[in-house]
Amino acid sequence: MTVIGRSSCGVDVYSDCEGTWRQSGSGAVSANEFYSELPSFSDFSTVGDLADYRPVPDDWYVLAADIVRSSDAVAQGRYKEVNMVGAAVIAAVLNRIGSDRVPFVFGGDGAMLVVSEHDVEAASDALAGVVGLARQVMELELRAAAIPVAHLRDLGGDVRVRKYQLSPGNHLAMILGEGLAVADNILKDPEKARPFEISLPDAALPPLDGLSCRWEPLPSRNGHIVSLIVKPTGRIPMQDVLRGLADKLGYDPSRDDSRMRLADKTRLRFRFPPTGTRHEVRLGSPGKDFRGWAKALLEAMVFVISYHTGWRIGPFDPKRYFPELGLNTDHRKVGDSLQLVLDLTPEQFAGVEDYLKAGYAAGDLVFGLHVSTSALMTCFVEDIGKSRHIHFVDGADGGFSLAAAEFKKRQANMVPKAVGQA
């Protein structure tokens, strides 16, 4: 048995060859429960504290999913559909094996999830269903793979996780170590991906309960909705990047929640019937359009009544829901890079862009960004009565998908160096 990590409170974390995780002075913790038992943090400004990231067990898997030629769909004005499929990847797996057990990162045109050996078969089955549904219903090709964490480590990547609490019962995984980047490279290389490919010709329909897209696009107040991906190269820590951004923004994006939240009630817009209902019904109720539409419209009608009257109807309490919604969004996260959705004035945008270009020229960081006039929000409501819901936010018209493409071009053009240690 060897020490493989150390917690923020100085407690050694051990792993043994039987897949059991232990904390010194405590009982055994099953490797399957690694994420559910992981302590959470709630101060995002500490996201760059590398010592607090825990390595996931070797026998876990990264489930990687990505839409092929998503830029073509973006050019056709279909980015909302792309976002829905990316969120469906997460919803299907979480519905199948439980949200408490699975670290995940939403990427706009796909997602990355990390699952235990115990859960990988069920999670892969659910993901295979999304692959089939995306192709048959949305006419989008979703590629997917289940890649062992041990294999990623053999290739020089790692998967280390912290659990950020958005609100009680709702968490986002912060993931570092280059393992997700290595998994993405494998996924996009057909030869490398073949041994890990997830594709079942007769896969069952995936469980997409709770997946919806009923909010209208969130408008920019300041002129620029910026989807930003930025990664230190190892020459400077992530805290320095956050300080550099804060200097140009006039506020700290890791601390000033009131400036960062896009999904506040004054910005939220709802119409009846919701514009996104068609996508929701196509994915969630294929072949049952009438029932799917009836359910979606009934829920939307109940929401409208509750929204305008303030009444609680069934499990939905608008007075509780809207403050929670503002908290439970993924507008800032770490998935091998810092990813932010910002609403910037022209002056703020110019300052941020100048800072990023200077940092890139100096070899301190790599970045990619995309600018639009609004943001999209796709929702996964696990249990509204128990306040279990999370909302995926991305810039419209390409968002993180196009920002990632720009990021990879800049990364490829850098003088070779150890890129990725945040």
VEXLUMVO-234363 format. One line per field, with one value per residue (C-alpha): chain; x, z, y. Coordinates in steps of 0.001 Angstrom, whole numbers, plus 524288, in hexadecimal, padded with zeros to 5 digits. Last residue first. Layout:
<pts>
mol [A ...]
X [X ...]
Z [Z ...]
Y [Y ...]
</pts>
This chain:
<pts>
mol [A A A A A A A A A A A A A A A A A A A A A A A A A A A A A A A A A A A A A A A A A A A A A A A A A A A A A A A A A A A A A A A A A A A A A A A A A A A A A A A A A A A A A A A A A A A A A A A A A A A A A A A A A A A A A A A A A A A A A A A A A A A A A A A A A A A A A A A A A A A A A A A A A A A A A A A A A A A A A A A A A A A A A A A A A A A A A A A A A A A A A A A A A A A A A A A A A A A A A A A A A A A A A A A A A A A A A A A A A A A A A A A A A A A A A A A A A A A A A A A A A A A A A A A A A A A A A A A A A A A A A A A A A A A A A A A A A A A A A A A A A A A A A A A A A A A A A A A A A A A A A A A A A A A A A A A A A A A A A A A A A A A A A A A A A A A A A A A A A A A A A A A A A A A A A A A A A A A A A A A A A A A A A A A A A A A A A A A A A A A A A A A A A A A A A A A A A A A A A A A A A A A A A A A A A A A A A A A A A A A A A A]
X [7F602 8000A 7FBC6 80682 813F0 81B16 81B3E 81BAE 80D4E 80616 7FECA 7F9D8 7F513 7ED9D 7E841 7E312 7DC6B 7D53F 7D1C9 7CC11 7C3F8 7BDB7 7BD74 7B3F8 7AFEE 7A499 7A028 7A968 7A800 7A0E7 79D46 7933C 792AD 78746 78535 77D1B 7763F 7690E 76F84 7755E 77F24 77CF6 78724 78670 78BEC 78F84 79409 79B57 7997D 7A0A8 7ABC2 7BA7A 7C310 7CFAF 7DBEC 7E790 7F53F 7FD6B 80AB9 8121A 814BF 80CD4 801A6 801D9 801F4 7F68D 7EF03 7F131 7ED71 7E10A 7DD52 7DF54 7D7CC 7CCA3 7CBF3 7CB7D 7C110 7B8F8 7B941 7AFB2 7B83B 7B755 7C36D 7CB90 7D881 7DFB0 7E122 7D261 7D116 7C472 7BD9F 7B03D 7ABFE 79EF1 79899 799BB 7909E 7873B 786EB 782A0 77808 77323 77049 76651 7619D 75D9F 75B86 75885 749E3 7468F 74C72 74641 74E65 7434C 74AD8 754DE 74B30 741D8 74CDC 752D0 745F6 744A6 75283 74FF1 74394 74AC4 755B4 74C79 74378 74EED 754F4 74803 74560 7535D 75468 75DBF 7692D 76510 770DD 77916 76EA5 76689 77199 775AA 767C1 76611 77167 76926 760CA 75222 75064 75BB5 7657C 7703A 77A8D 782D9 77C0F 77AFA 78992 78F62 79BC6 7A2AD 7B065 7AE7D 7A6A3 7AFF4 7BBC5 7C5BD 7CBD2 7C8A6 7CFBD 7CB13 7D009 7D058 7DE68 7E45E 7DB63 7E060 7EE77 7EAD7 7E40E 7EFFE 7F8C2 7F021 7F18E 8000F 80AC9 81529 80D0C 80671 7FAB8 7EDD5 7E309 7D5C7 7CC7B 7BE6D 7BC17 7AE8B 7B187 7A8B4 7A789 79A06 79B72 78EB3 78BC7 78634 77817 77615 76F2B 77AAF 777AF 77DF4 776E0 774DE 77EB0 77FF9 78652 77E79 783BC 78FBD 78D6E 79962 7A1F2 7ACF7 7B699 7C47D 7CFC3 7D7AD 7D46E 7D86B 7E6BC 7E399 7D84D 7E03D 7D6A6 7D3BC 7E227 7E4FF 7D958 7DE00 7EB7B 7E524 7DC9D 7E87E 7F022 7F0C4 7E55A 7D6D2 7CD47 7C0AF 7B424 7AAF8 79CBD 797A6 798E7 79C91 7A746 7B05B 7BD46 7C29F 7D130 7D6ED 7E3B6 7E451 7F205 7F87A 805BF 8018D 80217 7F9B3 7EF5A 7EFBC 7EDCA 7E230 7DBE0 7D575 7C6E4 7C45D 7BA1B 7B7FD 7AB7C 7A77A 79C36 78FDB 787D1 77E85 785D2 793E5 7920B 78945 7933A 79E69 79556 79216 7A07E 7A224 79836 79EC8 7AC0A 7A710 7A1A1 7AE75 7B708 7B047 7B85D 7C4E1 7C20A 7BDF3 7C41E 7BC14 7C01C 7B650 7B2A1 7B051 7AF3B 7B9BE 7B285 7BB97 7B831 7BB88 7B22F 7ADD0 7A482 79D37 79821 79AA6 790BC 78B6B 79935 79D7A 791E8 79217 7A098 79FFF 79319 79A47 7A304 79740 78FED 79BA6 79CAF 78E21 78FE6 79B7F 79339 7950F 79A52 7A807 7A728 7A36E 7AF62 7B7DE 7B2F7 7BA65 7B975 7B249 7BA60 7B948 7C3B3 7C0C7 7CD00 7CE62 7D1AB 7DAE7 7E65A 7DEF2 7DCA6 7E7D4 7E397 7E4C9 7E739 7F5D5 7F336 7ED15 7E866 7D9F5 7DC1E 7D4F2 7C923 7C632 7BC36 7C45A 7C001 7C516 7C5E8 7BD0C 7B42E 7C017 7C7B1 7BB9B 7BF4B 7CCE3 7C64D 7CA0B 7D102 7CFF0 7D6BC 7E38C 7EAB8 7E102 7DE6C 7DB5F 7D8F7 7DBEE 7E1D9 7EFBD 7EF94 7ED6D 7F056 7EC6A 7F470 7ED52 7F3B9 7E75F 7E7C0 7E8D0 7F545 7F733 7FCBA 801B9 80546 80000]
Z [7C7A2 7C2B2 7B4A8 7AB29 7AD70 7A202 79343 78D47 78C31 77F56 7836C 78FBB 787E4 77EA4 78A00 790DD 78478 78312 7918F 7904A 784C9 78CCC 79922 79339 78553 78208 7900C 79BA4 7A51A 7B1DB 7B70B 7C204 7CDB7 7D5BE 7E2B8 7EB1F 7F1EF 7EBDE 7DEC5 7DE03 7D327 7CB22 7C04F 7B975 7ACF6 7ACCE 7A0F5 7A1D4 79A17 791D7 78D89 78F3C 78ECB 79600 795C0 79EC0 7A168 7AC90 7B120 7A442 7A3B2 7972E 79DAA 7A98D 7A0CE 798ED 7A55A 7AB3E 79E93 79D93 7AB8D 7A994 79CCB 7A2D7 7AE9B 7A5ED 79CF5 7A90A 7AD73 7B10D 7B47E 7B2AE 7B8C0 7B6AB 7BDC0 7B7C5 7BA3E 7BC8C 7C618 7C81E 7C735 7C0E0 7C5A1 7CB4C 7D834 7DF73 7D71D 7D649 7E515 7E69A 7DC72 7E21B 7F020 7ED8B 7E197 7E99F 7E0CC 7E824 7E5BE 7E218 7EADC 7E7AB 7E38C 7DAAE 7CE26 7CF62 7D4E6 7C98E 7BF90 7C5C2 7C58D 7B727 7B449 7BB2F 7B33C 7A6C6 7A936 7ACB8 7A117 797CA 79C39 79BC6 78DFD 78964 78E10 783D2 78A6A 797B2 79E5A 79292 78940 79469 799EF 78C87 7895C 796B8 79474 790AB 79CE0 79A30 7A07E 7A2C2 7ADBF 7AF7B 7BA29 7BB20 7C6CC 7CD86 7CDD8 7C4D4 7C0B4 7CDBC 7CD3D 7D22F 7DE30 7E0BF 7E27F 7E766 7DC4D 7D1E5 7D9DC 7D5FC 7CDCA 7C1F0 7BDE5 7CB78 7CE57 7C23B 7C6BC 7D479 7CF07 7C6C6 7D2A5 7DA80 7CF96 7D234 7C94B 7C12D 7C09D 7B3A7 7B9CA 7B35B 7AE36 7A837 7A6DE 7A22F 7A13E 7A121 79C1F 79C0A 7AA60 7ADA4 7A5A0 7A361 7A933 79E45 7A0F3 7ABDB 7A92C 7A654 7AD82 7B289 7BEB1 7BA0A 7AF81 7B1DF 7A555 79B20 79A4D 79216 78600 77E0C 78A41 78910 793AA 78E67 79763 78E93 782A5 788A7 784DB 776C5 775AE 77B6A 7811F 78D3D 79014 78FD3 798AB 7A24B 7A2B6 7A578 7B002 7B65E 7B63A 7C520 7C999 7CC42 7D3AC 7D58C 7D755 7E2B9 7E6AB 7F37C 7FB33 7F19F 7E762 7EEE3 7E7E9 7E827 7E56A 7DBE6 7D66D 7C98B 7C44B 7B707 7B320 7A9BA 7B454 7BC89 7B1E2 7B169 7C02D 7BEF9 7B61D 7A9EB 7A731 799CE 792DB 78571 78352 7752D 7742D 76C79 7782F 778E0 77372 775A2 782B9 78753 783EC 78AE8 79653 797C2 79779 7A2DD 7AB03 7A7D7 7AB10 7B853 7BB71 7B7A1 7BE4B 7CB7A 7D302 7CC44 7D182 7C94A 7C480 7BB4A 7AFF2 7A7B0 799E5 790F1 79BE6 7A49F 7B0C7 7BB2E 7C384 7D06F 7D2D3 7DF68 7E52D 7D84E 7D846 7CF7E 7C46F 7C617 7C74D 7BAEC 7B2C5 7B7F0 7B523 7A708 7A55C 7A8C5 79CDA 79484 79907 7969D 78884 786B3 78BDA 782A6 776AC 76F20 762FC 765AC 77356 76D7C 764AC 7704D 77747 76D5D 775C4 78290 78E6B 79952 7A2D6 7ADC8 7B63B 7BD6F 7CB53 7CE7E 7D1AA 7DCA7 7DB4F 7DF6F 7E994 7E741 7F3EB 7F1BE 7E518 7EB8D 7DEF5 7E24B 7EED3 7E959 7E74A 7F5DB 7F7ED 7FA2E 7FA2E 8013A 7F892 7FD60 7F161 7E89F 7EDA4 7F02B 7E68E 7EC9C 7F8ED 8054B 80FFF 81DEE 82382 82A2B 81D57 81255 80A66 7FC6C 7F8A2 7EAD2 7EED9 7EBD6 7F679 7F65F 80116 80416 80E6F 81693 8168F 81726 808A2 805B6 8021E 7F6B2 7F210 7FED9 7FC4F 80000]
Y [85F92 8560A 85517 85877 852B5 858BF 85812 865D2 86940 867BB 85B6F 86231 86DD4 86509 85D1B 86941 86E19 86128 8616C 86F25 86A54 85F6F 867B7 87161 86E51 87742 87994 879D8 86E9D 86BF6 85E82 85ED6 855BD 850B4 849DB 8530E 847AD 84ADE 84DB6 84012 83D12 84951 849FC 8570A 85CE0 86B44 872E0 87FBE 88C3A 89649 88D76 88CC4 880A8 87E5F 8761D 876A9 871B6 8771A 87BCD 87AA1 8893F 88A99 88340 88C16 89828 892F5 88FD0 89D4E 8A432 89BE7 89EFA 8AD92 8ADDE 8A61F 8AF15 8BB24 8B564 8B1EB 8A3E1 8990D 88D59 87EA4 8787D 86C3D 86A35 85EC0 85021 85087 85BD5 86328 87048 87261 864E3 8692F 865A4 8728E 87AC2 86F4B 86E38 87C66 879C8 86CE7 870E0 87B79 87402 86806 85C42 84FA3 850B3 85E9C 86911 87602 881B1 885DE 88886 87D9D 873C0 875A4 8756D 8693C 861E8 8655E 860B4 853CA 851EB 855A6 84BDB 840C1 84311 8448A 837C2 830A7 83559 8331B 82525 81FC2 82664 82BD4 831EA 8357D 83A66 83FD5 8481B 84CE6 85132 8576A 860B6 86C76 86B53 86B77 874C1 87DF2 87EDA 888E6 888E4 8952E 89B75 88E36 88BC3 88183 888A0 88859 88DE9 89BC7 8979B 88C55 89511 88B34 88366 88D87 8980E 8A594 8B0EA 8A80F 8AAD5 8A92F 89DA8 89698 89814 893B8 887A8 88499 8864A 87CF9 872FD 87204 8779A 870B2 8643F 8671A 86DD3 86A30 872F5 86FCB 87B56 87BFF 88AA5 890C1 89E6D 8AA76 8AE29 8A938 89CE6 895C8 88852 87FF0 87BB6 87216 86536 85C4C 84FA5 84324 83E45 83062 82CE0 81E48 81947 811D6 8040F 80142 7F8E3 7FCB6 7FE42 8080A 80B9C 80B86 807E3 7FEEE 80790 8148A 81400 810AE 81A4D 825AA 82F92 82780 82554 833E5 83670 82C14 83277 83FA6 83989 83350 84012 8403D 84886 846BB 84F7C 847E8 84F81 84D6D 84EB4 84905 855BA 8608C 861D7 858E5 8569B 848C7 84760 83DAB 838AB 8314A 82F25 82F44 829DF 81F39 814B9 81DC6 81E0B 80F2D 80E4B 8178C 80D8B 8134F 811E1 817E7 81FFC 825EB 82D99 82F24 838B1 835EF 83A7B 82EEE 82329 82758 82E19 822F9 8188F 81F74 8229F 8142B 810CA 81A3C 812CE 805DF 80BC0 8105A 802DE 7FC55 80684 80630 7FC28 80089 80E0D 8199D 82640 82EAA 8375D 83EBC 84278 84E06 85806 8521C 84DA5 84806 83C3B 83597 82A34 82396 82DA0 82F05 8211F 81554 815EC 823A3 828F7 821EF 8265C 83459 83623 83189 838E1 84585 843E8 84038 84C51 8550C 8504B 852AC 8607E 86207 85F5D 86C16 86535 86A60 8647D 85755 857F5 85BD1 84F95 84790 83B44 83D44 8395C 82F6D 82AB0 82134 8211B 81451 81016 804E0 80DCA 8147C 82327 82BFD 83616 844C7 84C45 84DDF 8553C 86119 867AC 86659 86E2D 87A23 87149 87138 86646 85A0E 84BE2 83FD1 833AE 828BE 82923 82A23 81E60 81618 80B62 80B1D 8061B 80D72 805EE 80ABE 81694 81A58 81BDB 81D73 8115E 80DCC 7FFC2 7FB52 7EE4C 7F2A9 7FCD8 80B5F 81512 822FA 82A17 8341C 8418C 849A6 84CBC 83E40 8373C 82E3A 82157 81B75 80D57 80000]
</pts>
